[in-house]
């Protein structure tokens, strides 16, 4: 049997300074997910992490440590047992931060 899969683009060519939180994405059907963050331009460094929610309204940290990207390029991290809703949080804490990013969410049942 072939598994269902889907890749959602949560952010595309989005520029942010200190923090960016993506729109919530309903993922109840999926058994696993992988987040990809691509930094096209980067001043400083990015920390990426996931947040989970039972209803898409109230959020808590997923629990995995943040993944760091210190130069333009691609980072990724897997997620399992995440419940019904996911979103990605990106933080850039360096002096004069700026980042232009693309965020993908790859889902598989």
KEKE-3310 file (N, C-alpha, C; in steps of 0.2 Angstrom, whole numbers, plus 5000, padded with zeros to 4 digits):
npx = (5004:5003:5008:5000:5005:5010:5016:5017:5019:5023:5028:5034:5048:5048:5052:5059:5063:5066:5057:5047:5031:5023:5008:4995:4994:4984:4986:4981:4979:4991:5005:5019:5030:5041:5050:5056:5068:5073:5085:5086:5092:5102:5106:5114:5108:5097:5085:5075:5060:5046:5028:5014:4996:4980:4969:4972:4972:4977:4993:5008:5026:5033:5043:5055:5073:5078:5083:5097:5103:5116:5120:5116:5106:5100:5090:5083:5071:5064:5047:5036:5021:5013:5000:4986:4988:5000:5014:5027:5041:5052:5066:5077:5090:5101:5112:5105:5096:5091:5081:5077:5066:5061:5048:5044:5033:5033:5022:5017:5007)
npy = (4994:5011:5025:5040:5056:5073:5090:5105:5122:5133:5146:5158:5165:5175:5188:5192:5199:5198:5187:5174:5167:5153:5151:5141:5123:5110:5093:5081:5069:5064:5053:5056:5070:5082:5096:5108:5122:5134:5146:5160:5172:5179:5187:5185:5172:5158:5150:5136:5129:5118:5120:5113:5110:5106:5111:5122:5134:5136:5135:5125:5121:5109:5101:5096:5100:5116:5119:5125:5137:5145:5151:5156:5143:5126:5118:5104:5095:5081:5076:5068:5060:5072:5076:5086:5099:5109:5121:5132:5140:5153:5160:5174:5180:5188:5203:5217:5208:5199:5190:5180:5168:5151:5140:5123:5110:5094:5080:5064:5049)
npz = (5000:4996:5004:5009:5005:5008:5004:5011:5008:5020:5022:5010:5003:5013:5023:5039:5055:5070:5075:5069:5066:5059:5050:5057:5054:5050:5054:5058:5051:5048:5051:5053:5051:5043:5045:5034:5033:5023:5021:5012:5012:5025:5040:5054:5065:5064:5074:5074:5078:5083:5086:5095:5095:5101:5095:5086:5091:5104:5110:5113:5116:5105:5110:5106:5105:5098:5081:5073:5061:5054:5043:5025:5018:5020:5033:5042:5052:5060:5065:5076:5083:5086:5087:5082:5076:5069:5069:5064:5073:5071:5076:5077:5085:5085:5084:5074:5066:5052:5040:5026:5021:5017:5021:5023:5025:5026:5025:5030:5030)
capx = (5000:5006:5007:4998:5010:5009:5021:5014:5024:5020:5031:5038:5052:5046:5058:5058:5069:5067:5053:5041:5027:5019:5001:4994:4992:4980:4990:4979:4979:4998:5009:5025:5031:5047:5050:5062:5068:5078:5087:5089:5097:5103:5110:5113:5107:5090:5083:5069:5057:5039:5024:5008:4990:4974:4963:4974:4971:4981:5000:5014:5032:5033:5048:5062:5077:5078:5088:5100:5106:5120:5122:5111:5106:5094:5090:5077:5070:5058:5042:5031:5017:5012:4993:4981:4990:5008:5016:5034:5043:5059:5069:5084:5092:5108:5111:5102:5094:5086:5081:5072:5066:5055:5047:5040:5030:5032:5018:5016:5003)
capy = (5000:5017:5030:5047:5061:5080:5095:5112:5128:5138:5153:5158:5172:5179:5192:5194:5201:5194:5181:5173:5161:5152:5150:5134:5118:5104:5088:5075:5063:5062:5050:5059:5076:5084:5103:5111:5129:5137:5153:5163:5178:5178:5191:5182:5165:5156:5144:5134:5124:5117:5121:5109:5112:5102:5115:5127:5141:5137:5132:5123:5119:5102:5097:5094:5106:5120:5117:5131:5138:5151:5154:5154:5136:5122:5114:5100:5091:5077:5077:5062:5061:5079:5078:5088:5105:5111:5127:5132:5146:5155:5166:5177:5184:5192:5211:5218:5202:5199:5183:5179:5161:5147:5135:5118:5105:5087:5076:5057:5045)
capz = (5000:4995:5009:5007:5008:5005:5006:5011:5009:5025:5021:5004:5002:5019:5027:5046:5059:5077:5076:5064:5068:5053:5051:5059:5049:5052:5052:5061:5047:5046:5056:5053:5048:5043:5043:5031:5033:5019:5022:5006:5014:5032:5044:5061:5064:5065:5078:5071:5082:5081:5092:5094:5097:5100:5092:5082:5095:5110:5108:5117:5112:5104:5115:5103:5105:5092:5076:5072:5055:5055:5036:5021:5017:5022:5039:5043:5058:5060:5070:5077:5089:5087:5088:5077:5073:5069:5067:5065:5076:5069:5080:5075:5091:5084:5082:5067:5063:5046:5036:5020:5021:5014:5026:5020:5030:5022:5029:5027:5035)
cpx = (5004:5004:5005:5004:5008:5014:5017:5020:5020:5022:5035:5041:5049:5052:5055:5064:5070:5063:5048:5038:5023:5012:5000:4992:4990:4984:4987:4979:4986:5001:5016:5026:5039:5047:5057:5062:5074:5079:5090:5094:5097:5108:5109:5112:5100:5090:5076:5066:5049:5035:5018:5002:4985:4969:4965:4973:4976:4987:5004:5020:5031:5038:5054:5066:5077:5084:5091:5103:5109:5122:5116:5111:5099:5095:5083:5077:5064:5053:5038:5027:5015:5005:4990:4984:4997:5009:5024:5036:5050:5061:5076:5086:5098:5106:5109:5100:5090:5087:5076:5072:5060:5054:5042:5038:5029:5028:5017:5012:5006)
cpy = (5006:5022:5037:5052:5068:5085:5102:5117:5133:5145:5153:5165:5177:5182:5193:5196:5197:5187:5180:5166:5159:5151:5142:5129:5112:5098:5081:5069:5060:5058:5053:5065:5077:5091:5104:5118:5130:5144:5155:5168:5177:5182:5189:5175:5164:5150:5142:5128:5123:5118:5116:5112:5107:5105:5120:5134:5142:5132:5130:5121:5111:5098:5096:5101:5110:5118:5124:5132:5145:5154:5152:5146:5132:5118:5110:5097:5087:5078:5070:5063:5068:5081:5081:5094:5106:5118:5128:5139:5147:5161:5168:5182:5188:5199:5212:5212:5203:5192:5183:5171:5158:5142:5130:5113:5099:5082:5069:5053:5038)
cpz = (5000:5001:5006:5010:5005:5008:5005:5012:5014:5024:5014:5003:5007:5022:5034:5049:5065:5077:5071:5066:5062:5055:5053:5053:5052:5050:5055:5058:5046:5052:5058:5049:5048:5041:5039:5031:5028:5019:5016:5007:5022:5035:5051:5060:5066:5069:5076:5076:5080:5088:5090:5097:5096:5096:5087:5085:5100:5109:5113:5113:5111:5108:5112:5104:5098:5087:5074:5065:5055:5048:5031:5019:5019:5028:5039:5049:5057:5066:5070:5083:5091:5087:5082:5073:5074:5067:5068:5068:5074:5073:5078:5080:5090:5083:5075:5063:5056:5042:5031:5020:5017:5019:5023:5026:5026:5027:5026:5033:5036)
residu = (UNK:UNK:UNK:UNK:UNK:UNK:UNK:UNK:UNK:UNK:UNK:UNK:UNK:UNK:UNK:UNK:UNK:UNK:UNK:UNK:UNK:UNK:UNK:UNK:UNK:UNK:UNK:UNK:UNK:UNK:UNK:UNK:UNK:UNK:UNK:UNK:UNK:UNK:UNK:UNK:UNK:UNK:UNK:UNK:UNK:UNK:UNK:UNK:UNK:UNK:UNK:UNK:UNK:UNK:UNK:UNK:UNK:UNK:UNK:UNK:UNK:UNK:UNK:UNK:UNK:UNK:UNK:UNK:UNK:UNK:UNK:UNK:UNK:UNK:UNK:UNK:UNK:UNK:UNK:UNK:UNK:UNK:UNK:UNK:UNK:UNK:UNK:UNK:UNK:UNK:UNK:UNK:UNK:UNK:UNK:UNK:UNK:UNK:UNK:UNK:UNK:UNK:UNK:UNK:UNK:UNK:UNK:UNK:UNK)
# end
